[in-house]
Amino acid sequence: MIETILTRRSVRSFLPDPVPPDSLEALLKAGFHAPSAMNQRPWHFVVLEGERLEGLLRGLANTPKGAPLALVVCVDENLERLTRAGDSDAAAASQNILLAAHSLGLGAVWSAVLPGSEGFVRGYLGLPEKIRPFSVIPVGKPAQKPAPVDRYDGSRVHRNGW
Ligand SMILES: Cc1cc2nc3c(=O)[nH]c(=O)nc-3n(C[C@H](O)[C@H](O)[C@H](O)COP(=O)(O)O)c2cc1C
């Protein structure tokens, strides 16, 4: 796991090969197994492929193109009502998906649903009113693998207080 965490990078160029069904299932399981505040698990995952994915990506300038598949991680606002932690929970699920993809030899990138794009994503996917799109995660075989980088920074580590 430490190796997986330290070597994961955002992948933004992809081969067209489809993501195998068992890999997709593993990615979804990884998302569902993230920790969540008060175990509310306020997430939904929208799986997009082919023309439906291309149409979504045409409306999202910040999301890398060319992956055969993407997951849209969404927050159920009814379930986050108690905790107000839906974005944190969706972030944990997104990170689990990125790490699972990397461990399966797939590339992925977390892209934000920016405030200006939220309405477009809602309409395009037909999301119910209380479902908020949080991240779009394109996934596929990497066309290019960014090299691991060492980001440990001892100056940001504070022992027994600042
Ligand atoms: C909350 C969040 C939002 C991000 N949004 C985007 C995005 O919209 N488009 C994109 O290409 N990458 C996005 N990224 C990926 C970051 O740019 C990337 O993680 C960062 O540059 C570090 O590079 P690395 O993932 O290769 O380690 C996002 C990452 C996070 C955590």
The ligand as a Gaussian input file, in Angstrom:
#p B3LYP/6-31G(d) Opt

LIG

0 1
 C       -9.574000      18.495000      -5.129000
 C       -8.763000      18.230000      -6.368000
 C       -9.180000      18.771000      -7.566000
 C       -8.460000      18.516000      -8.731000
 N       -8.951000      19.006000      -9.923000
 C       -8.280000      18.716000     -11.074000
 C       -8.821000      19.128000     -12.324000
 O       -9.888000      19.751000     -12.381000
 N       -8.150000      18.796000     -13.456000
 C       -6.985000      18.078000     -13.417000
 O       -6.412000      17.812000     -14.476000
 N       -6.432000      17.677000     -12.230000
 C       -7.053000      17.975000     -11.077000
 N       -6.556000      17.523000      -9.864000
 C       -5.280000      16.774000      -9.829000
 C       -4.133000      17.650000      -9.286000
 O       -3.790000      18.615000     -10.244000
 C       -2.944000      16.734000      -8.946000
 O       -3.323000      15.796000      -7.973000
 C       -1.747000      17.532000      -8.438000
 O       -1.230000      18.369000      -9.447000
 C       -0.622000      16.623000      -7.930000
 O       -0.183000      15.762000      -8.966000
 P       -0.245000      14.178000      -8.816000
 O       -1.689000      13.777000      -8.634000
 O        0.331000      13.635000     -10.100000
 O        0.551000      13.769000      -7.624000
 C       -7.258000      17.738000      -8.694000
 C       -6.861000      17.192000      -7.468000
 C       -7.614000      17.401000      -6.329000
 C       -7.182000      16.760000      -5.026000

